[in-house]
Amino acid sequence: MKLSDAEKWGLQVYGNYSRAFGEHRVKEFVEQASPFEAEVTLFEQIAGLVVSEEARVIPVIAAAYADDRLEEMFKREIPDGVPGGRSALMSGFGPLARLSQRLQMAFAFGWLSKDLLIEFDHIRKIRNDLSHKWDVELLVRKMNEFIEEKQTPFEEQLGDGVRLPENFHESMQPVDRFRVRAVWMLGRLTYEARLWVPAIKAGIAPKKALYGPNAPVMLRAIAAISVKATREIACL
């Protein structure tokens, strides 16, 4: 389709207007976002457990924490007026009663980053293995397979030469790389479970609002805790 100069100009003006309007909404959302200090404090406590607890306990801790954060998110964000009440969805035989169901629904609704939900589904599965098997050698093998084959090695992207040394992960044992991954995933979950859906409801692309150049103050607090825990795990 061939456009006239006037039509091209009109499209450009409309695009510029839409972009400026979108940027204003993001700025307004970020300015109004609470630091959510209670959630940050809870995450700091959980990060401390990930640093200090025996490795095979960490999937249990991570899955339990994820379960709680998702339950709170659904209770907060599902509208009033659901027949039987919102609580009924998340108890007994409700469709959101288990972690697996909460992960599935968050994925289907687009209510959290999909890569994060997939990673927590892997943690849920290894949690189940560790909870129902007693062969120590088998558990060690499954843990190693989980770390080396299932999880995304995103710790390779964390060393910026300032907060964390470049390539700091190369000398780490697999179980410590797992600890680092768990800390950062739990931090992201804490952050997104509070602000992802509100961004959607405000008509904003969540990634742009939450991870843009002027992100909510909560992200800085979460990142600082994650860096501190990583340094402790890696003995930096």
Salt bridges, closest charged atoms under 4 A:
GLU31 OE2 - LYS27 NZ 2.59
GLU39 OE2 - ARG194 NE 2.73
GLU54 OE2 - ARG56 NE 3.68
ASP67 OD1 - ARG102 NH1 2.58
GLU71 OE2 - LYS75 NZ 3.12
GLU71 OE1 - ARG102 NH1 3.93
GLU77 OE2 - ARG76 NE 3.57
GLU77 OE1 - LYS201 NZ 2.91
ASP80 OD1 - ARG86 NH2 2.79
ASP115 OD2 - ARG188 NH1 2.98
ASP121 OD1 - ARG124 NE 2.89
ASP121 OD2 - LYS125 NZ 3.49
ASP129 OD1 - LYS133 NZ 3.33
ASP129 OD2 - LYS142 NZ 3.79
GLU148 OE2 - ARG177 NH2 2.92
GLU155 OE2 - ARG177 NH1 3.82
GLU155 OE1 - ARG181 NE 2.81
ASP160 OD2 - ARG163 NH2 2.66
ASP176 OD1 - ARG179 NE 3.43
GLU192 OE2 - ARG188 NH2 3.37
GLU232 OE2 - LYS228 NZ 2.73
